[in-house]
């Protein structure tokens, strides 16, 4: 959530910044009308509350003196209904203003390139040289079809489209990738391994920005009167660990990692990537989350992105690092780097990690704070999140980049300790 002072004091300036950077249209006149009504009713509510308090004191004094209370009680009754109605109206106005605030995206950092979509993103780095093949390249679906190691038909029978059953060595490869990433991020990069719930409440999703704007992308469960959501990423529970908390300065930066299932309805995917495992309703990802002091967040963003890069470099997978433009960033981000891995079958780079600095945007929604030792007062944290990396897409990249002429797949050296002696699949 953006600073409420921007909405109250600079709505026109904020609207212009949102329009030029995000293509987001803020109805300034509607906001100003709501704000004017809020101020007017708030003033009247405070007047009535003050009157109630003074009359309550007068009633007590009159009782002590044994005086007739009828006149003062009649006066209290006369404004009690108005006070109640005024308080209800004020709450309704605040909820409407908050609903507008919750729907506003974050403002990009000054060094984020302007642009409308991914065509305006800026490539900052390439690592590795895509392999030249002297045989026809197979995609991961064709490679996985060997011995039914990757089985979409059975998954469709069980659950429908955009699900996959993995068997045998490919299932083990998938598990090995997750274990490798967790070991790397905890042992080398200093993140704390965390196991989190896959079902969260609405408050958690509001905290990280998925609700209310992106509810159509979420899977919702209902048991009795209890409603919960399947997590789209473990960013949600990890980041919400600091919700409504005041963290001691000496605990910062907090760095956490989790391997979890992720669930996405893909409501806005427009039928893209329906073949194979590129875009699934259910997938696994190793997530990186950091909560830190504001002055640490830029360095932490570079560090987090580098941790994800190391995963790809250790696996020997060519990739490129891209700074997203204003129009391609996620809702909560101030600044985002994408890592895109080379897929030989498509002869292009595809996203495998997205690392975002969210500034104080999520922290303000969550009231996640730290105590500044210089002032002794609580201040908003900065939060960051990144894929470290998506396991399914990493498996696709390994399968395609390490394929052999006979359709077999060589296991990368970094994964061999996790494969139980399997060095070639197929």
Secondary structure, 3 states (H helix, E strand, C coil): CCCHHHHHHCHHHHHHHHHHHHCCCCCHHHHHHHHHHHHHHHHHHHHHHHHHHHHHHHHHHHHHHCCCCHHHHHHHHHHHHHHHHHHHHHHHHHHHHHHHHHCCCCCCCCCCCCCCCHHHCEEEEEECCCCCCCCCCCCHHHHHCHHHCEEHHHHHHHCCCCCCEECHHHHHHHHHHHHHHHHHHHHCCCCEECCCCCEECHHHHHHHCCCCCCHHHCCEEEECCEEEEECCCCHHHHHHCCCCCEEEHHHCCEEEEEEEEEECCCCCCCCCCCCCCCCCCEEEEEEEEEEECHHHHHHHHHHHHHHHHHHHHHHCCCEEEEECCCCCCCCCCCEEEEEEEEECCCCEEEEEEEEEECCCHHHHHHCCEEECCCCCCEEECEEEEEEEEEHHHHHHHHHHHCECCCCCEECCHHHHCCCCCCCEEC
